[in-house]
């Protein structure tokens, strides 16, 4: 349909669990994070016309995401990110 986004998603992450020393059987430091994803400044529009793309009324403009990450060398890598159906 040629739909694009304009604007930027904002994030408010908080660390729920931080395992800096690998657990038994694990090899890398891990973290579990809850992120408040804010898409209030993101607009979906049709690419050709620039007109707004209709969004569902039940869409949450701010929602939680659960994230799992591991530290690979000097960087943290996201292994899994799952949007939740709860507002934040």
PyMOL Python script that loads the backbone (N, CA, C, O; Angstrom):
from pymol import cmd

cmd.read_pdbstr("""\
ATOM      1  N   UNK A   1       0.810  -1.199   0.000  1.00  0.00           N
ATOM      2  CA  UNK A   1       0.000   0.000   0.000  1.00  0.00           C
ATOM      3  C   UNK A   1       0.849   1.256   0.000  1.00  0.00           C
ATOM      4  O   UNK A   1       0.307   2.351  -0.152  1.00  0.00           O
ATOM      5  N   UNK A   2       2.152   1.141   0.164  1.00  0.00           N
ATOM      6  CA  UNK A   2       3.008   2.312   0.156  1.00  0.00           C
ATOM      7  C   UNK A   2       2.871   3.174   1.391  1.00  0.00           C
ATOM      8  O   UNK A   2       2.789   4.398   1.291  1.00  0.00           O
ATOM      9  N   UNK A   3       2.846   2.544   2.560  1.00  0.00           N
ATOM     10  CA  UNK A   3       2.720   3.280   3.816  1.00  0.00           C
ATOM     11  C   UNK A   3       4.099   3.435   4.444  1.00  0.00           C
ATOM     12  O   UNK A   3       4.862   2.473   4.535  1.00  0.00           O
ATOM     13  N   UNK A   4       4.411   4.651   4.874  1.00  0.00           N
ATOM     14  CA  UNK A   4       5.693   4.934   5.519  1.00  0.00           C
ATOM     15  C   UNK A   4       5.437   5.585   6.876  1.00  0.00           C
ATOM     16  O   UNK A   4       4.312   5.978   7.183  1.00  0.00           O
ATOM     17  N   UNK A   5       6.483   5.692   7.677  1.00  0.00           N
ATOM     18  CA  UNK A   5       6.357   6.364   8.969  1.00  0.00           C
ATOM     19  C   UNK A   5       7.172   7.647   8.967  1.00  0.00           C
ATOM     20  O   UNK A   5       8.206   7.756   8.309  1.00  0.00           O
ATOM     21  N   UNK A   6       6.675   8.607   9.720  1.00  0.00           N
ATOM     22  CA  UNK A   6       7.387   9.862   9.950  1.00  0.00           C
ATOM     23  C   UNK A   6       7.443  10.066  11.451  1.00  0.00           C
ATOM     24  O   UNK A   6       6.486   9.759  12.162  1.00  0.00           O
ATOM     25  N   UNK A   7       8.550  10.579  11.929  1.00  0.00           N
ATOM     26  CA  UNK A   7       8.703  10.793  13.362  1.00  0.00           C
ATOM     27  C   UNK A   7       9.592   9.730  13.970  1.00  0.00           C
ATOM     28  O   UNK A   7      10.090   8.845  13.274  1.00  0.00           O
ATOM     29  N   UNK A   8       9.785   9.824  15.271  1.00  0.00           N
ATOM     30  CA  UNK A   8      10.703   8.912  15.954  1.00  0.00           C
ATOM     31  C   UNK A   8      10.035   8.266  17.164  1.00  0.00           C
ATOM     32  O   UNK A   8       9.296   8.909  17.910  1.00  0.00           O
ATOM     33  N   UNK A   9      10.313   6.993  17.333  1.00  0.00           N
ATOM     34  CA  UNK A   9       9.859   6.253  18.502  1.00  0.00           C
ATOM     35  C   UNK A   9      10.751   6.615  19.682  1.00  0.00           C
ATOM     36  O   UNK A   9      11.970   6.711  19.540  1.00  0.00           O
ATOM     37  N   UNK A  10      10.142   6.813  20.845  1.00  0.00           N
ATOM     38  CA  UNK A  10      10.885   7.103  22.071  1.00  0.00           C
ATOM     39  C   UNK A  10      10.872   5.858  22.955  1.00  0.00           C
ATOM     40  O   UNK A  10       9.922   5.075  22.924  1.00  0.00           O
ATOM     41  N   UNK A  11      11.930   5.682  23.741  1.00  0.00           N
ATOM     42  CA  UNK A  11      12.046   4.513  24.619  1.00  0.00           C
ATOM     43  C   UNK A  11      12.382   4.949  26.039  1.00  0.00           C
ATOM     44  O   UNK A  11      13.122   5.910  26.248  1.00  0.00           O
ATOM     45  N   UNK A  12      11.829   4.230  27.008  1.00  0.00           N
ATOM     46  CA  UNK A  12      12.143   4.427  28.426  1.00  0.00           C
ATOM     47  C   UNK A  12      12.431   3.051  29.031  1.00  0.00           C
ATOM     48  O   UNK A  12      11.577   2.484  29.712  1.00  0.00           O
ATOM     49  N   UNK A  13      13.631   2.512  28.785  1.00  0.00           N
ATOM     50  CA  UNK A  13      13.940   1.167  29.284  1.00  0.00           C
ATOM     51  C   UNK A  13      14.329   1.165  30.759  1.00  0.00           C
ATOM     52  O   UNK A  13      14.892   2.130  31.275  1.00  0.00           O
ATOM     53  N   UNK A  14      14.014   0.060  31.417  1.00  0.00           N
ATOM     54  CA  UNK A  14      14.491  -0.167  32.784  1.00  0.00           C
ATOM     55  C   UNK A  14      14.899  -1.632  32.897  1.00  0.00           C
ATOM     56  O   UNK A  14      14.223  -2.522  32.381  1.00  0.00           O
ATOM     57  N   UNK A  15      16.005  -1.862  33.574  1.00  0.00           N
ATOM     58  CA  UNK A  15      16.544  -3.216  33.712  1.00  0.00           C
ATOM     59  C   UNK A  15      15.818  -3.921  34.853  1.00  0.00           C
ATOM     60  O   UNK A  15      15.803  -3.434  35.983  1.00  0.00           O
ATOM     61  N   UNK A  16      15.222  -5.062  34.551  1.00  0.00           N
ATOM     62  CA  UNK A  16      14.531  -5.871  35.559  1.00  0.00           C
ATOM     63  C   UNK A  16      15.490  -6.854  36.222  1.00  0.00           C
ATOM     64  O   UNK A  16      15.498  -7.001  37.444  1.00  0.00           O
ATOM     65  N   UNK A  17      16.296  -7.525  35.402  1.00  0.00           N
ATOM     66  CA  UNK A  17      17.251  -8.522  35.893  1.00  0.00           C
ATOM     67  C   UNK A  17      18.561  -8.321  35.151  1.00  0.00           C
ATOM     68  O   UNK A  17      18.575  -8.178  33.928  1.00  0.00           O
ATOM     69  N   UNK A  18      19.673  -8.310  35.901  1.00  0.00           N
ATOM     70  CA  UNK A  18      20.997  -8.184  35.298  1.00  0.00           C
ATOM     71  C   UNK A  18      21.880  -9.286  35.857  1.00  0.00           C
ATOM     72  O   UNK A  18      22.134  -9.336  37.061  1.00  0.00           O
ATOM     73  N   UNK A  19      22.346 -10.166  34.988  1.00  0.00           N
ATOM     74  CA  UNK A  19      23.227 -11.272  35.369  1.00  0.00           C
ATOM     75  C   UNK A  19      24.585 -11.034  34.721  1.00  0.00           C
ATOM     76  O   UNK A  19      24.805 -11.423  33.574  1.00  0.00           O
ATOM     77  N   UNK A  20      25.492 -10.400  35.451  1.00  0.00           N
ATOM     78  CA  UNK A  20      26.808 -10.100  34.884  1.00  0.00           C
ATOM     79  C   UNK A  20      27.709 -11.325  34.860  1.00  0.00           C
ATOM     80  O   UNK A  20      28.540 -11.478  33.965  1.00  0.00           O
ATOM     81  N   UNK A  21      27.538 -12.195  35.849  1.00  0.00           N
ATOM     82  CA  UNK A  21      28.302 -13.443  35.848  1.00  0.00           C
ATOM     83  C   UNK A  21      27.426 -14.512  35.220  1.00  0.00           C
ATOM     84  O   UNK A  21      26.284 -14.702  35.637  1.00  0.00           O
ATOM     85  N   UNK A  22      27.944 -15.206  34.232  1.00  0.00           N
ATOM     86  CA  UNK A  22      27.135 -16.236  33.577  1.00  0.00           C
ATOM     87  C   UNK A  22      26.603 -17.257  34.581  1.00  0.00           C
ATOM     88  O   UNK A  22      27.315 -17.688  35.487  1.00  0.00           O
ATOM     89  N   UNK A  23      25.340 -17.632  34.403  1.00  0.00           N
ATOM     90  CA  UNK A  23      24.748 -18.652  35.258  1.00  0.00           C
ATOM     91  C   UNK A  23      25.212 -20.030  34.803  1.00  0.00           C
ATOM     92  O   UNK A  23      25.792 -20.172  33.727  1.00  0.00           O
ATOM     93  N   UNK A  24      24.959 -21.030  35.617  1.00  0.00           N
ATOM     94  CA  UNK A  24      25.369 -22.395  35.278  1.00  0.00           C
ATOM     95  C   UNK A  24      24.789 -22.769  33.919  1.00  0.00           C
ATOM     96  O   UNK A  24      23.580 -22.678  33.704  1.00  0.00           O
ATOM     97  N   UNK A  25      25.638 -23.179  33.025  1.00  0.00           N
ATOM     98  CA  UNK A  25      25.215 -23.531  31.676  1.00  0.00           C
ATOM     99  C   UNK A  25      25.190 -22.349  30.723  1.00  0.00           C
ATOM    100  O   UNK A  25      25.112 -22.534  29.509  1.00  0.00           O
ATOM    101  N   UNK A  26      25.257 -21.124  31.262  1.00  0.00           N
ATOM    102  CA  UNK A  26      25.270 -19.937  30.416  1.00  0.00           C
ATOM    103  C   UNK A  26      26.695 -19.523  30.116  1.00  0.00           C
ATOM    104  O   UNK A  26      27.623 -19.903  30.829  1.00  0.00           O
ATOM    105  N   UNK A  27      26.867 -18.755  29.075  1.00  0.00           N
ATOM    106  CA  UNK A  27      28.220 -18.349  28.708  1.00  0.00           C
ATOM    107  C   UNK A  27      28.409 -16.834  28.663  1.00  0.00           C
ATOM    108  O   UNK A  27      29.543 -16.355  28.654  1.00  0.00           O
ATOM    109  N   UNK A  28      27.310 -16.076  28.633  1.00  0.00           N
ATOM    110  CA  UNK A  28      27.411 -14.627  28.465  1.00  0.00           C
ATOM    111  C   UNK A  28      26.569 -13.888  29.499  1.00  0.00           C
ATOM    112  O   UNK A  28      25.554 -14.414  29.955  1.00  0.00           O
ATOM    113  N   UNK A  29      26.976 -12.672  29.876  1.00  0.00           N
ATOM    114  CA  UNK A  29      26.125 -11.850  30.735  1.00  0.00           C
ATOM    115  C   UNK A  29      24.783 -11.583  30.040  1.00  0.00           C
ATOM    116  O   UNK A  29      24.722 -11.426  28.821  1.00  0.00           O
ATOM    117  N   UNK A  30      23.699 -11.536  30.849  1.00  0.00           N
ATOM    118  CA  UNK A  30      22.360 -11.361  30.290  1.00  0.00           C
ATOM    119  C   UNK A  30      21.592 -10.286  31.041  1.00  0.00           C
ATOM    120  O   UNK A  30      21.893  -9.969  32.192  1.00  0.00           O
ATOM    121  N   UNK A  31      20.595  -9.735  30.362  1.00  0.00           N
ATOM    122  CA  UNK A  31      19.707  -8.749  30.987  1.00  0.00           C
ATOM    123  C   UNK A  31      18.283  -8.963  30.496  1.00  0.00           C
ATOM    124  O   UNK A  31      18.046  -9.335  29.347  1.00  0.00           O
ATOM    125  N   UNK A  32      17.351  -8.717  31.397  1.00  0.00           N
ATOM    126  CA  UNK A  32      15.936  -8.683  31.047  1.00  0.00           C
ATOM    127  C   UNK A  32      15.472  -7.254  31.296  1.00  0.00           C
ATOM    128  O   UNK A  32      15.695  -6.697  32.371  1.00  0.00           O
ATOM    129  N   UNK A  33      14.831  -6.671  30.300  1.00  0.00           N
ATOM    130  CA  UNK A  33      14.500  -5.246  30.312  1.00  0.00           C
ATOM    131  C   UNK A  33      13.014  -5.059  30.028  1.00  0.00           C
ATOM    132  O   UNK A  33      12.436  -5.771  29.206  1.00  0.00           O
ATOM    133  N   UNK A  34      12.402  -4.099  30.710  1.00  0.00           N
ATOM    134  CA  UNK A  34      11.061  -3.649  30.352  1.00  0.00           C
ATOM    135  C   UNK A  34      11.223  -2.263  29.744  1.00  0.00           C
ATOM    136  O   UNK A  34      11.809  -1.368  30.352  1.00  0.00           O
ATOM    137  N   UNK A  35      10.695  -2.099  28.535  1.00  0.00           N
ATOM    138  CA  UNK A  35      10.811  -0.823  27.831  1.00  0.00           C
ATOM    139  C   UNK A  35       9.421  -0.239  27.624  1.00  0.00           C
ATOM    140  O   UNK A  35       8.504  -0.941  27.199  1.00  0.00           O
ATOM    141  N   UNK A  36       9.267   1.040  27.924  1.00  0.00           N
ATOM    142  CA  UNK A  36       8.035   1.742  27.583  1.00  0.00           C
ATOM    143  C   UNK A  36       8.272   2.353  26.202  1.00  0.00           C
ATOM    144  O   UNK A  36       9.056   3.290  26.050  1.00  0.00           O
ATOM    145  N   UNK A  37       7.593   1.815  25.215  1.00  0.00           N
ATOM    146  CA  UNK A  37       7.742   2.264  23.830  1.00  0.00           C
ATOM    147  C   UNK A  37       6.672   3.325  23.565  1.00  0.00           C
ATOM    148  O   UNK A  37       5.477   3.067  23.716  1.00  0.00           O
ATOM    149  N   UNK A  38       7.111   4.506  23.173  1.00  0.00           N
ATOM    150  CA  UNK A  38       6.209   5.640  22.959  1.00  0.00           C
ATOM    151  C   UNK A  38       6.205   5.998  21.475  1.00  0.00           C
ATOM    152  O   UNK A  38       7.204   6.478  20.938  1.00  0.00           O
ATOM    153  N   UNK A  39       5.070   5.760  20.821  1.00  0.00           N
ATOM    154  CA  UNK A  39       4.950   6.069  19.393  1.00  0.00           C
ATOM    155  C   UNK A  39       3.992   7.242  19.147  1.00  0.00           C
ATOM    156  O   UNK A  39       3.438   7.381  18.056  1.00  0.00           O
ATOM    157  N   UNK A  40       3.804   8.083  20.173  1.00  0.00           N
ATOM    158  CA  UNK A  40       2.885   9.216  20.021  1.00  0.00           C
ATOM    159  C   UNK A  40       3.364  10.218  18.968  1.00  0.00           C
ATOM    160  O   UNK A  40       2.557  10.960  18.409  1.00  0.00           O
ATOM    161  N   UNK A  41       4.661  10.243  18.697  1.00  0.00           N
ATOM    162  CA  UNK A  41       5.195  11.187  17.706  1.00  0.00           C
ATOM    163  C   UNK A  41       5.488  10.516  16.364  1.00  0.00           C
ATOM    164  O   UNK A  41       6.168  11.084  15.509  1.00  0.00           O
ATOM    165  N   UNK A  42       4.963   9.296  16.190  1.00  0.00           N
ATOM    166  CA  UNK A  42       5.140   8.572  14.930  1.00  0.00           C
ATOM    167  C   UNK A  42       3.827   8.636  14.159  1.00  0.00           C
ATOM    168  O   UNK A  42       2.759   8.342  14.696  1.00  0.00           O
ATOM    169  N   UNK A  43       3.924   9.023  12.902  1.00  0.00           N
ATOM    170  CA  UNK A  43       2.743   9.142  12.052  1.00  0.00           C
ATOM    171  C   UNK A  43       2.894   8.193  10.867  1.00  0.00           C
ATOM    172  O   UNK A  43       3.940   8.154  10.219  1.00  0.00           O
ATOM    173  N   UNK A  44       1.842   7.433  10.593  1.00  0.00           N
ATOM    174  CA  UNK A  44       1.817   6.553   9.431  1.00  0.00           C
ATOM    175  C   UNK A  44       1.096   7.291   8.309  1.00  0.00           C
ATOM    176  O   UNK A  44      -0.026   7.762   8.490  1.00  0.00           O
ATOM    177  N   UNK A  45       1.749   7.392   7.138  1.00  0.00           N
ATOM    178  CA  UNK A  45       1.164   8.113   6.006  1.00  0.00           C
ATOM    179  C   UNK A  45       1.369   7.314   4.724  1.00  0.00           C
ATOM    180  O   UNK A  45       2.278   6.491   4.613  1.00  0.00           O
ATOM    181  N   UNK A  46       0.487   7.588   3.754  1.00  0.00           N
ATOM    182  CA  UNK A  46       0.672   7.006   2.428  1.00  0.00           C
ATOM    183  C   UNK A  46       1.850   7.718   1.769  1.00  0.00           C
ATOM    184  O   UNK A  46       1.921   8.947   1.762  1.00  0.00           O
ATOM    185  N   UNK A  47       2.766   6.935   1.218  1.00  0.00           N
ATOM    186  CA  UNK A  47       3.994   7.494   0.653  1.00  0.00           C
ATOM    187  C   UNK A  47       3.715   8.475  -0.481  1.00  0.00           C
ATOM    188  O   UNK A  47       4.315   9.549  -0.523  1.00  0.00           O
ATOM    189  N   UNK A  48       2.822   8.129  -1.396  1.00  0.00           N
ATOM    190  CA  UNK A  48       2.590   8.982  -2.563  1.00  0.00           C
ATOM    191  C   UNK A  48       1.832  10.263  -2.231  1.00  0.00           C
ATOM    192  O   UNK A  48       2.202  11.343  -2.694  1.00  0.00           O
ATOM    193  N   UNK A  49       0.783  10.148  -1.438  1.00  0.00           N
ATOM    194  CA  UNK A  49      -0.067  11.319  -1.182  1.00  0.00           C
ATOM    195  C   UNK A  49       0.317  12.094   0.076  1.00  0.00           C
ATOM    196  O   UNK A  49       0.024  13.285   0.184  1.00  0.00           O
ATOM    197  N   UNK A  50       0.975  11.421   1.032  1.00  0.00           N
ATOM    198  CA  UNK A  50       1.295  12.059   2.301  1.00  0.00           C
ATOM    199  C   UNK A  50       0.108  12.132   3.249  1.00  0.00           C
ATOM    200  O   UNK A  50       0.215  12.689   4.342  1.00  0.00           O
ATOM    201  N   UNK A  51      -1.031  11.567   2.831  1.00  0.00           N
ATOM    202  CA  UNK A  51      -2.228  11.579   3.674  1.00  0.00           C
ATOM    203  C   UNK A  51      -2.089  10.546   4.786  1.00  0.00           C
ATOM    204  O   UNK A  51      -1.444   9.514   4.603  1.00  0.00           O
ATOM    205  N   UNK A  52      -2.697  10.824   5.942  1.00  0.00           N
ATOM    206  CA  UNK A  52      -2.600   9.894   7.077  1.00  0.00           C
ATOM    207  C   UNK A  52      -3.182   8.519   6.755  1.00  0.00           C
ATOM    208  O   UNK A  52      -4.210   8.402   6.088  1.00  0.00           O
ATOM    209  N   UNK A  53      -2.514   7.500   7.237  1.00  0.00           N
ATOM    210  CA  UNK A  53      -2.993   6.125   7.123  1.00  0.00           C
ATOM    211  C   UNK A  53      -3.859   5.854   8.349  1.00  0.00           C
ATOM    212  O   UNK A  53      -3.421   6.105   9.471  1.00  0.00           O
ATOM    213  N   UNK A  54      -5.080   5.345   8.161  1.00  0.00           N
ATOM    214  CA  UNK A  54      -5.958   5.123   9.313  1.00  0.00           C
ATOM    215  C   UNK A  54      -5.426   4.023  10.231  1.00  0.00           C
ATOM    216  O   UNK A  54      -5.083   2.929   9.783  1.00  0.00           O
ATOM    217  N   UNK A  55      -5.366   4.337  11.511  1.00  0.00           N
ATOM    218  CA  UNK A  55      -4.893   3.381  12.509  1.00  0.00           C
ATOM    219  C   UNK A  55      -6.078   2.911  13.347  1.00  0.00           C
ATOM    220  O   UNK A  55      -7.051   3.648  13.510  1.00  0.00           O
ATOM    221  N   UNK A  56      -6.006   1.691  13.880  1.00  0.00           N
ATOM    222  CA  UNK A  56      -7.111   1.185  14.700  1.00  0.00           C
ATOM    223  C   UNK A  56      -7.279   2.000  15.985  1.00  0.00           C
ATOM    224  O   UNK A  56      -6.302   2.482  16.558  1.00  0.00           O
ATOM    225  N   UNK A  57      -8.518   2.147  16.424  1.00  0.00           N
ATOM    226  CA  UNK A  57      -8.808   2.914  17.638  1.00  0.00           C
ATOM    227  C   UNK A  57      -8.160   2.310  18.874  1.00  0.00           C
ATOM    228  O   UNK A  57      -7.790   3.037  19.796  1.00  0.00           O
ATOM    229  N   UNK A  58      -8.018   0.986  18.903  1.00  0.00           N
ATOM    230  CA  UNK A  58      -7.461   0.311  20.084  1.00  0.00           C
ATOM    231  C   UNK A  58      -5.929   0.347  20.134  1.00  0.00           C
ATOM    232  O   UNK A  58      -5.332  -0.215  21.051  1.00  0.00           O
ATOM    233  N   UNK A  59      -5.305   0.984  19.184  1.00  0.00           N
ATOM    234  CA  UNK A  59      -3.839   1.089  19.158  1.00  0.00           C
ATOM    235  C   UNK A  59      -3.342   1.823  20.403  1.00  0.00           C
ATOM    236  O   UNK A  59      -3.856   2.884  20.756  1.00  0.00           O
ATOM    237  N   UNK A  60      -2.345   1.248  21.056  1.00  0.00           N
ATOM    238  CA  UNK A  60      -1.755   1.879  22.238  1.00  0.00           C
ATOM    239  C   UNK A  60      -0.616   2.805  21.813  1.00  0.00           C
ATOM    240  O   UNK A  60       0.343   2.338  21.199  1.00  0.00           O
ATOM    241  N   UNK A  61      -0.690   4.102  22.119  1.00  0.00           N
ATOM    242  CA  UNK A  61       0.393   5.015  21.752  1.00  0.00           C
ATOM    243  C   UNK A  61       1.637   4.836  22.625  1.00  0.00           C
ATOM    244  O   UNK A  61       2.741   5.208  22.228  1.00  0.00           O
ATOM    245  N   UNK A  62       1.445   4.254  23.833  1.00  0.00           N
ATOM    246  CA  UNK A  62       2.563   3.936  24.729  1.00  0.00           C
ATOM    247  C   UNK A  62       2.305   2.528  25.265  1.00  0.00           C
ATOM    248  O   UNK A  62       1.278   2.274  25.894  1.00  0.00           O
ATOM    249  N   UNK A  63       3.243   1.623  25.012  1.00  0.00           N
ATOM    250  CA  UNK A  63       3.039   0.240  25.438  1.00  0.00           C
ATOM    251  C   UNK A  63       4.342  -0.353  25.949  1.00  0.00           C
ATOM    252  O   UNK A  63       5.431   0.122  25.625  1.00  0.00           O
ATOM    253  N   UNK A  64       4.209  -1.405  26.759  1.00  0.00           N
ATOM    254  CA  UNK A  64       5.382  -2.091  27.295  1.00  0.00           C
ATOM    255  C   UNK A  64       5.915  -3.109  26.297  1.00  0.00           C
ATOM    256  O   UNK A  64       5.161  -3.712  25.533  1.00  0.00           O
ATOM    257  N   UNK A  65       7.224  -3.284  26.323  1.00  0.00           N
ATOM    258  CA  UNK A  65       7.886  -4.346  25.566  1.00  0.00           C
ATOM    259  C   UNK A  65       8.842  -5.053  26.520  1.00  0.00           C
ATOM    260  O   UNK A  65       9.540  -4.407  27.302  1.00  0.00           O
ATOM    261  N   UNK A  66       8.868  -6.362  26.453  1.00  0.00           N
ATOM    262  CA  UNK A  66       9.801  -7.166  27.246  1.00  0.00           C
ATOM    263  C   UNK A  66      10.970  -7.523  26.333  1.00  0.00           C
ATOM    264  O   UNK A  66      10.774  -7.995  25.214  1.00  0.00           O
ATOM    265  N   UNK A  67      12.184  -7.292  26.822  1.00  0.00           N
ATOM    266  CA  UNK A  67      13.387  -7.461  26.007  1.00  0.00           C
ATOM    267  C   UNK A  67      14.376  -8.363  26.734  1.00  0.00           C
ATOM    268  O   UNK A  67      14.565  -8.249  27.945  1.00  0.00           O
ATOM    269  N   UNK A  68      15.010  -9.268  25.973  1.00  0.00           N
ATOM    270  CA  UNK A  68      16.097 -10.092  26.502  1.00  0.00           C
ATOM    271  C   UNK A  68      17.346  -9.760  25.701  1.00  0.00           C
ATOM    272  O   UNK A  68      17.312  -9.695  24.472  1.00  0.00           O
ATOM    273  N   UNK A  69      18.452  -9.550  26.413  1.00  0.00           N
ATOM    274  CA  UNK A  69      19.702  -9.161  25.751  1.00  0.00           C
ATOM    275  C   UNK A  69      20.879  -9.908  26.358  1.00  0.00           C
ATOM    276  O   UNK A  69      20.831 -10.349  27.506  1.00  0.00           O
ATOM    277  N   UNK A  70      21.934 -10.041  25.567  1.00  0.00           N
ATOM    278  CA  UNK A  70      23.196 -10.640  26.021  1.00  0.00           C
ATOM    279  C   UNK A  70      24.334  -9.703  25.656  1.00  0.00           C
ATOM    280  O   UNK A  70      24.252  -8.949  24.687  1.00  0.00           O
ATOM    281  N   UNK A  71      25.392  -9.762  26.446  1.00  0.00           N
ATOM    282  CA  UNK A  71      26.568  -8.939  26.169  1.00  0.00           C
ATOM    283  C   UNK A  71      27.541  -9.759  25.334  1.00  0.00           C
ATOM    284  O   UNK A  71      28.053 -10.789  25.772  1.00  0.00           O
ATOM    285  N   UNK A  72      27.781  -9.277  24.130  1.00  0.00           N
ATOM    286  CA  UNK A  72      28.721  -9.914  23.211  1.00  0.00           C
ATOM    287  C   UNK A  72      29.922  -8.985  23.093  1.00  0.00           C
ATOM    288  O   UNK A  72      29.844  -7.942  22.445  1.00  0.00           O
ATOM    289  N   UNK A  73      31.017  -9.357  23.710  1.00  0.00           N
ATOM    290  CA  UNK A  73      32.193  -8.485  23.706  1.00  0.00           C
ATOM    291  C   UNK A  73      31.893  -7.229  24.500  1.00  0.00           C
ATOM    292  O   UNK A  73      31.582  -7.305  25.688  1.00  0.00           O
ATOM    293  N   UNK A  74      31.984  -6.062  23.851  1.00  0.00           N
ATOM    294  CA  UNK A  74      31.733  -4.786  24.527  1.00  0.00           C
ATOM    295  C   UNK A  74      30.318  -4.258  24.289  1.00  0.00           C
ATOM    296  O   UNK A  74      29.954  -3.202  24.806  1.00  0.00           O
ATOM    297  N   UNK A  75      29.516  -4.993  23.505  1.00  0.00           N
ATOM    298  CA  UNK A  75      28.183  -4.502  23.150  1.00  0.00           C
ATOM    299  C   UNK A  75      27.090  -5.442  23.642  1.00  0.00           C
ATOM    300  O   UNK A  75      27.278  -6.655  23.736  1.00  0.00           O
ATOM    301  N   UNK A  76      25.946  -4.847  23.952  1.00  0.00           N
ATOM    302  CA  UNK A  76      24.760  -5.629  24.288  1.00  0.00           C
ATOM    303  C   UNK A  76      23.953  -5.850  23.017  1.00  0.00           C
ATOM    304  O   UNK A  76      23.733  -4.919  22.242  1.00  0.00           O
ATOM    305  N   UNK A  77      23.517  -7.080  22.811  1.00  0.00           N
ATOM    306  CA  UNK A  77      22.722  -7.444  21.634  1.00  0.00           C
ATOM    307  C   UNK A  77      21.339  -7.894  22.088  1.00  0.00           C
ATOM    308  O   UNK A  77      21.210  -8.693  23.015  1.00  0.00           O
ATOM    309  N   UNK A  78      20.315  -7.379  21.432  1.00  0.00           N
ATOM    310  CA  UNK A  78      18.943  -7.778  21.739  1.00  0.00           C
ATOM    311  C   UNK A  78      18.676  -9.128  21.081  1.00  0.00           C
ATOM    312  O   UNK A  78      18.831  -9.283  19.870  1.00  0.00           O
ATOM    313  N   UNK A  79      18.275 -10.097  21.893  1.00  0.00           N
ATOM    314  CA  UNK A  79      17.957 -11.430  21.389  1.00  0.00           C
ATOM    315  C   UNK A  79      16.473 -11.570  21.084  1.00  0.00           C
ATOM    316  O   UNK A  79      16.075 -12.273  20.156  1.00  0.00           O
ATOM    317  N   UNK A  80      15.670 -10.889  21.881  1.00  0.00           N
ATOM    318  CA  UNK A  80      14.222 -11.036  21.759  1.00  0.00           C
ATOM    319  C   UNK A  80      13.557  -9.760  22.258  1.00  0.00           C
ATOM    320  O   UNK A  80      13.955  -9.205  23.282  1.00  0.00           O
ATOM    321  N   UNK A  81      12.553  -9.300  21.538  1.00  0.00           N
ATOM    322  CA  UNK A  81      11.758  -8.148  21.970  1.00  0.00           C
ATOM    323  C   UNK A  81      10.305  -8.465  21.655  1.00  0.00           C
ATOM    324  O   UNK A  81       9.957  -8.766  20.514  1.00  0.00           O
ATOM    325  N   UNK A  82       9.465  -8.395  22.675  1.00  0.00           N
ATOM    326  CA  UNK A  82       8.061  -8.760  22.500  1.00  0.00           C
ATOM    327  C   UNK A  82       7.160  -7.647  23.031  1.00  0.00           C
ATOM    328  O   UNK A  82       7.198  -7.314  24.215  1.00  0.00           O
ATOM    329  N   UNK A  83       6.349  -7.077  22.136  1.00  0.00           N
ATOM    330  CA  UNK A  83       5.396  -6.044  22.537  1.00  0.00           C
ATOM    331  C   UNK A  83       4.327  -6.668  23.428  1.00  0.00           C
ATOM    332  O   UNK A  83       3.864  -7.782  23.182  1.00  0.00           O
ATOM    333  N   UNK A  84       3.948  -5.937  24.457  1.00  0.00           N
ATOM    334  CA  UNK A  84       2.906  -6.386  25.378  1.00  0.00           C
ATOM    335  C   UNK A  84       1.607  -5.630  25.074  1.00  0.00           C
ATOM    336  O   UNK A  84       1.624  -4.600  24.399  1.00  0.00           O
ATOM    337  N   UNK A  85       0.513  -6.137  25.564  1.00  0.00           N
ATOM    338  CA  UNK A  85      -0.776  -5.480  25.324  1.00  0.00           C
ATOM    339  C   UNK A  85      -1.146  -4.521  26.452  1.00  0.00           C
ATOM    340  O   UNK A  85      -2.305  -4.129  26.587  1.00  0.00           O
ATOM    341  N   UNK A  86      -0.154  -4.145  27.259  1.00  0.00           N
ATOM    342  CA  UNK A  86      -0.409  -3.234  28.377  1.00  0.00           C
ATOM    343  C   UNK A  86       0.196  -1.861  28.111  1.00  0.00           C
ATOM    344  O   UNK A  86       1.293  -1.740  27.565  1.00  0.00           O
ATOM    345  N   UNK A  87      -0.543  -0.834  28.509  1.00  0.00           N
ATOM    346  CA  UNK A  87      -0.067   0.543  28.347  1.00  0.00           C
ATOM    347  C   UNK A  87       0.941   0.882  29.435  1.00  0.00           C
ATOM    348  O   UNK A  87       0.981   0.238  30.484  1.00  0.00           O
ATOM    349  N   UNK A  88       1.751   1.897  29.175  1.00  0.00           N
ATOM    350  CA  UNK A  88       2.702   2.369  30.186  1.00  0.00           C
ATOM    351  C   UNK A  88       2.677   3.885  30.242  1.00  0.00           C
ATOM    352  O   UNK A  88       3.407   4.486  31.030  1.00  0.00           O
TER     353      UNK A  88
END
""", "prot")
cmd.dss("prot")
cmd.show_as("cartoon", "prot")
cmd.util.cbc("prot")
cmd.orient("prot")
